[in-house]
Amino acid sequence: MKATDLLGAEAVDTDGRRLGRVHDVRLARPRHDAPWRIDAVVVGPSALAYRLGYAGRAVDGPRLLTVLARRLGRGGGPIPWSRIVSVERRRLVVRPGEERTAS
């Protein structure tokens, strides 16, 4: 599987509740010489806020952009790859957690 195969896929929890679409894939590697692995997928309308660095609580940027990014970014967010139960065709099934459903 390629990371690009996940982009646009629908994420649902194990109860079938829609969490949103995958807009970004975060990669990480445990050591410098280790291969890159998928660390998390970013779902819902908050993906743009995460990409621009406005999803954190301690953001010190232009006030208007901070407020706008937080309002547009409600719902969704990063889902750790460890919570993915299965990857089906264009659909990720996720073990329930703290995120809200996408609007």
N, C-alpha and C positions, 0 to 999 in steps of 0.2 A: 504494500500500500504506500502511496505517496501522500505527503501532507496536503498537496493540492486536491486530492480526491475528497478531502473532508470539507473543503470550502463550499458553502452553500447547502450543506447537508442539514437536515432538520434534527434538532436535539429534543428528545422527549425523556421523561423520567420513566421508571419502571411501572408506574401507574398510568402511563399514556399522556400525562400532562405535558403540553408543549412548553419548551423552554426558550425556543427561538432558533434561528439559523446560525450556523457556524460562519463567522466573518473573519476569523484570524486563528492561526495556529502558533503557539509559543513553543520554542525548542530550547532544550538545555542539555548540558552534558555534565556528568558527575565529576569528571577529571579532564584535564587539558588534553590528554591523549585518547580519551574515550569518544566513541561515536555520538553524534547528536541524536537525541530522542525527543519524541513529543512529550512536552511537560504539561500542557493545558490547551484547551480550545476556548476561544472567546465567542460567546453567543449573545444574541439579542442586540438591542439598539445601543448598548454601552460600548460596543467594540471600537467605535471611532474615538471615544473618550479615552479608552485604554491605549490606543495607538499613539495618541497625541500627548499622553502623560498626564491627563486631567482626571484620572479615575481615583487617584489617591486622596486621602484626607488632608495631607500636608502640602497641597499644591500652592505655590506662591507665584502665581502668574497674573496676567491681566484679569481683573475682577469680572469683567463682562464675559470673557471666554470661560472662566472657571464656572460661573453660574450657569451659562448656557450648556456647557458640556455635562454638568451634573444633572440638569433637567432632562436633556435629551438622552442621557445615559442611564436612566432608571430602568431597572429590569435587566436581567441577564448578567453577564460578566464572565470572568474566567472560570472554567470547570477543570479541575485537575484530571489528568489522564487516568490516574488511578481509580477514579469514580466511573469510568466508562465501562459498562457491563458488556456491551456488544456493539459491533459496527456492522450495520446492515447496509444494503444499497441505498445511498443518499440519506441515511438515518442513523443517528447515534442513540443508543439507549443508555441512560445515565442513572446511577444509584442516587436516590433523593438526597438533597442537601439543603443548604441555606438560601440558594438563589430564588429570586422571584420569577414568575412566568413573564414572558415577553408580552407586550401589549399588542 
